[in-house]
Amino acid sequence: MIYKDDQPIGTSFINKDILSLRQFDSSSILKVFKRTATFKKKTAVSLLSTLRGKVIALIFYEPSSRTFGSFSAASKRLGANTIEYINPQAYSSVSKGETLADTVRTVSNYADAIVIRHPTKGAAAEAAFFSPVPVFNAGDGIGEHPTQALLDMFTIYEKFGRLHNLKGLMTGDLLNGRTVHSLLQGLSYFKGSTIYLLSPKSLRLEPEFVAKLKSKIKLVEITKDSEIPADCDFWYWTRVQKERFSDLKEYERTKHAFIVTEKLMREKAKKNMILMHPLPRVGEIETAIDSDPRAVYLTDEMKNGMYVRMALLSMILK
Ligand code: NCD
């Protein structure tokens, strides 16, 4: 069974599931950003009453540092409590054979919202089908990672004041990268941008996905870093997704096909650009770049993740 994951947000976020960037349009995205910017300016104490009395469940079937940590922190900073199921395959009744549907129905008795990460594409939509409380997709296999895309877009928006007429570069595992799928979908709602796509041949975006987006956003596939235009506003680097490979030799062959080096930054990155990465990085950005003011992956991008998730939680649960 294929579960629906594209119910439009429309004019109200209240009680909606957040499963895919396909639910959004430019105006719903900008609404999230307005709330995010407001929250960033508020004091910690003044935010605490926002979701007082609520309980958010985090169910993570796949490893996570940032998404888990920032959803947990976002809930607590708004005054909510969390129930955290980390690795439920080992530590919950999932190990006894409980289905996703039953786990979700169980947890929805305790919590006002469920944040779920799962290795299977479509699992968050399945969870939402069975859950009477809103579900947030925190990454479903190679599918989507909508809250990551929103925080990436917010980071671009905060820097350039717009999401249209941008020139961007997306590099790495474009085939298996769920953040890439969500981000491209989101950027396609804003006119006039061109995105250069750099990846090993075997890890290119799926042609059907490119075909769907092509009428909305200009996508240019390139194969060598020498082809990167020197005037991009942002670079979005990603790791090659080892856990999605059946052939580890192929992973080894492609994992470091493209690396951000100081030389590459000197030759191809303009002064006023930003270098983003959803993290974790596993060698594809040299650590020497971390102190470059254009590198935002360990700073603004990550912090924005918490604030964007605070905005979404408050808009859906209030
Ligand atoms: C990403 C993910 O899990 O999809 N990480 C994240 O949530 N920030 C990217 C990745 O794992 O490569």
Residues whose N, C-alpha, C, O or C-beta is under 5 A from the ligand:
A	BS01	NCD	R66 T67 G139 H145 R178 T179 R239 P278 L279 P280
